[in-house]
Amino acid sequence: METLQKYIDKLNALNFKEMYNGDFFLTWEKTDDEIEAVFTVADALRYMREHNISTKVFESGLGISLFRDNSTRTRFSFASACNLLGLEVQDLDEGKSQVAHGETVRETANMISFMADVIGIRDDMYIGKGNTYMHEVVDAVTQGNKDGILEQKPTLVNLQCDIDHPTQAMADMLHIIHEFGGVENLKGKKLAMTWAYSPSYGKPLSVPQGIIGLMTRFGMDVVLAHPEGYEIFEDVEKVAAENAQKSGGSFTKTNDMAEAFRDADIVYPKSWAPFAAMEKRTELYGKGDMEGIQALEKELLAQNAEHKDWACTEERMAATKDGKALYLHCLPADITGVSCEEGEVDALDFAVSGEGRTAIITQLEKSREAIQGKTGTVFHA
């Protein structure tokens, strides 16, 4: 019988003390024990919630959210996670703050942190900028604490940067663990992280990078598939290859979506922009070259349109393991005939049933909420 003590005993056998008062930037910066601890506490929080056991760690305090890009799921799951632990959420809108008048990162970071236990930031639009900004915020509040300005240093949680989307990847990973009945059942399972056509451009690379950067740690055979020209960050590919070697799995690449889907146990068809194009986009925005940006957008949309056959279809799903691969997507998906004329996935494949889809989304959100509760605030308890 499942009990809360089971999770406590499991945690006592893990070494995650370095996470106390730490921050969470990239999953591959964490040890295996630390990742397992995140999953264990997430499961414990879910158990407590389902059994009406209070999960409040704080009597008061703030969880600060800063979203420099649009968000629905992560924004609300971060707010839910803070609420779960007893924190109130304050969303920083830079357009309504003194940042708009030139206030420095150091000033802003310290000002918002007086009653804060956690800061969650999404900054994923510009290559070389998002993760760097998050480190600047951490450096500022760390110094503020050392100088006596802040009585404590709030934990920073990466809610998606230009390199990784750790809470998404961990929520997906925990869902996979549950679906397959435990980590011990994942060795040798094939996961296809594939590019898919989208009628929009400029989607961040952090989801595919986050997926290959984490899933390769569990002995699975991870395949990264995309058309030529849609490469991701080479450094993350190196991380994935090293992870696979250590875990006894494999990491391979292909320019053939059908090959990636063949006999796959898990498929993750998701659009992203080419790394080189995102670098160019960052440079153009830095120069304020709006003409150049518009020209790049047209170029990338035309490039995407050359690969409309890269879609998750009934035929592709039939080629997966026993025709029953687990379908994953971070959402929102570009669904053919629903949200767009042609997109990443056919409507019939995505909407297995309204009930089934809702159940999957609910479980993923519970995982993400619990993950963010763990990585975001519990270490200040």
N, C-alpha and C positions, 0 to 999 in steps of 0.2 A: 504493500500500500504506500502511495506517495505521501510523504510528510515533509514539513518544513525542515525538520532536523536533518533529513537526507541532504539538503542543499547546504546546510551549515557544515556538516561533516565533510562534504566535498570541498567547500571553500577552505576549511582548515588544512587540507592536504595540498593546497596550492600556494605558490609564492607570488604574491602580487602587491607586496608592501611598497614597492617603488611607485605605485600608482597613486598613493596617498598624497594629496596636495599637488598632483601632477596634472598634465594636460593631455588631450587626445587629438593628435594631428593626423597620423597615418597608421593604418592597422599594422603595417610591416615594421613599425617602430616598437611594437609591443611583443613581448615574449609569448610563447605558447600558453604558459600558465596564466598570463594576464588576459589573453583572449578567452581562455576557458572560464576564467573568473567572471568576465563580463557576461558570458552566456549563462553561467550558473546563477548569478544574481538576477539576471533578466527572468530566468525561469522561476526563481524564488519570488520575485515581485509579482509575476503573473499568478503564481499559486496563491499568494496572500490576497491579491485582488479578487480572485475567484472564490476564495473562502472567507471574504469579508473581514480580513485581518488588516488593521491599520498599517499603512506603509509610510506614515509620516516620520521623517527624520528631523524636520525643522519646525519650530513654532512660528518663525517669521523669517524674512529674507527674500531676496529677489533673484530671479533668473532673468538675465538680460538677453534678448534676442536681437540680432542685427542681420537682416536679410538684404544683401546687395543685389539679389536676383529674385525673381518670382518664386513663390513656394506655396503649396497647399498642404500636402501630406507632412512634410518635415516641420513646417511652421506649427501645425496643430499637434503633431505628436511630441514636439519639444515642449509646447505649452502643457500638454497632458502629463508629460513626465515630471515637469516642475511641480505641477499641482499634486501629482501622486506622492511626492516627497515633502509637500508642505510649503513650497515656495510660490510666490506670486510672480507672474511674468510681466516684465516691462519691455515693450518693443521700442528699440531706438530707430527712429525715422531720421536719417541724416539730413534730409531736406528741411526738417523742422527744428534742427539743432544748430548749435553754433559752428558745426563742421562746415555748414554752408557759408560761414563768414571767415573761414580760414583757421578755425581752431585745430591745433595739432592732435595727432594720434595720442600722444602722451597725455595731454590735457583731458581729452574726451574719455580715454580709457580709465583714468583715475577718477574722474568725476562720476561716471556711471557705476563705479565699483564699490562705493562706500557701504552699501548694504547688500552687495551681491555675493552669492556663493558660486554662481556659474554664469559664464558668458557663452552663448551659442552663436556662431557666425557662419553665414553662407556667403562666399565670395568666389564664384566659379567661372566668371565670364572671360577673364583675361589671363593668358598664359604667363607664368612667372610672377603674378601679382597676388592672387588670393591667399595661398599658403604663406607667402612672405608677409602679407598684412597681418595675418593671424599671429605670427611670431612677433611682430612689432607690438601688437596689443599685449601679448604675454610679457614681453620685455618691459613694457611700460608699467604694468601693474605689479610685476615682481620688484622693480625698482621703487615703486610707490610704497610697497609693503616694507622694504628695507629702510626707506627714508622715514618711516613712521606716519606717512600720509594715510595709508590703509592699514586697518588692524589685522586684515588677512588678505591673502592673494586669492581671488576667485579662480576656479578651474575654467579653462577654455575648452570647448568642444567644437570640433570641426563639423559643421552641418552641411558641408560640401565646399571643396575648394577646387582649384584648377588641376589638382593632382589626384585626389581621392574623395570618395563619399563614404566615409567609414561607417556611419550609422546605418546607411542603406545596405551596404555590403554585409554588415554583421546581422542585420535583420533578415536579409535573404539567406545567409548561411545558417542561421538558427532555424529558419523555416525548413531548409533542406534537411538539417539534422533531425528535426521532428518528423518530416515526411518519410524519411528512410529508416526511422527507428533507432537512430544513434550514430555517433561518429564512426563507430567500428564497422558500420555497413557502407561507408562511403568509398572505401578503397577500391580503385578500379572503375568507379562510375565515371561516365563520360559527360562532361558539361561543355556545351557549345555557347560561347559568348560571341554573338555574331552581329555585325552591322546590319541594319535594315533600312530600306528606303523611307525617307520622310520628305514631304513637300515644303518643309522649312529648313533653314540652315543655321549653323552656329550652335548646335547642341553641344554641351560640355563633354569632354573626354573622361571626366572623373568617374562615371559609372563603370564603363568597361575596364578602366584602369583599376578601380577599386575591386571589381569582381575578380580579375585575374590575380591581383595582388593578395587576395585573401583566400580564394577557393583552392589555390595551388598548395595550400598548407595542409590539406586534409587527405592526401593520397589519391586524389581524383585525377582523371585524364582530362585536362582543360585545353580546349581548342579555341583559339582566337581567329575569327573569320571576318574578312572585309575585302571589298574590291581594292584593286591596286590604287594607291594614292590616298587611302584612308588610314594611314598609319597612326598609332598612338605614341605616347611618350616612351622613347627607347629605354630609359632608365627603369620604368615600371616593368617592361618586358624582361629585363635582366633580373629584377626582383622575383617575378613569376617563375622564371627558369630555375633560379636558386632554390626557391621554395619547393618546387616540384622534385628537384633532385634530393632534397633533405627528407621529404615526406614519402618518397617512393612512388610518386605519381608521375605525370608527364605534362609538359607544356609545349604545344605545337601551334603553328600558324598555317593558314590556308587562305587562298583567294577564291574559294569555292564554297558557297553556302550549303549546297546539297551535301557535299562531303562532310561538313561540320555537323549537319543534322543526322547523318546516317548513323543509326544505332545509338544515338545520344539518349542519356537518361534524363538530362535536364537541358532545356534550351532557353536562351536569353537574347532574343532578337531586339536590338535597340540601336537607334540611329545616333551617330556622333559626327562631328566635323573633323576634317583632317587636321592633324597636329600642325603641319606647316601653315595651313590656312589660318588657324587660330593664332599662331605666332604673328602672322602678317596683320591680322585683324587688330591685335593688341598694339602693334606698332602704328597702325593707321589712326587708331583712337588716341594714342599718345600724342600724335602730331595734329590731331583735330582735323584730319583729312576726310571730310564727309563724302566728297566725290569718290575718293578711293574706296571708301567703305561700301558705297552703293555699287560700285563696279565689282568689288569682291563678292558681294551678295549675289549679284546676277550670275557671276561665274560659278559660284558654289551651287546655286539652285540648278543651273544647267548641268553641272557635274553630277549632282544627285539624280537628276532625271534620266541619266544614262543607265541607271541601275535600279529601275523600278521592279525588276524581276527578283530583287533581294527582298523578299517578303515571307512572312510566316503563313503558309497556306495549308490547306487540308492535305495536299499531296506531300508537302514537306514533313508535316507532323506524322503522317502514315509511315514515313521512312525511319522514324525514331525507334528506340528500343520497344518492341512489341506494339508500336504505334501509340504508346502511352507516356511519352516524356512529360516531365513536369515543366510547365511553361511559367517563366518568370518575367516580370517587367517592373521597373521602378515606378512607372506611371507618371504623367498621363501618356498613354500610347496613341499613336496615330493609327486609328482603326479604319480600314477601308469600308466605305459606305456608311460610316457612323460619324466620325469626326473629320473625315476628309474623303476625297474621291478615291485616292490611292495612297496606301500607307504601309506601316510596318507589319501589320497583321490583318488577316481577313476577319470580318465581323463574326462569321460562324465559328471560327476557331477560338476567338477570344471569349465570346459570351457563351461558354459551354451551357450555362443556365444562369439566370439572374441570381439564384440562390447560391450556386457554386462559386460564382465570381465574387459575390459579397463575402462569402465565408473565407475565401483566399485573401481578399483585401483586409478583412478584419484581423485574421491571424498575423499577416505581415505588419499591420499597424500596431498590434499588441506587442509584437517583437520589437519594433522600432521604438515604441514608447518606453518599453522596459529597458532597452539598450541605452537610450538617451538618459533615462533615469539613472542608470548605473554609471555611464561614462561622465555624466554631467555633474552630479551633485553628491552622491553618497560618500565620496571620499572626504568631505568636510565634516562628516558626522562625528 
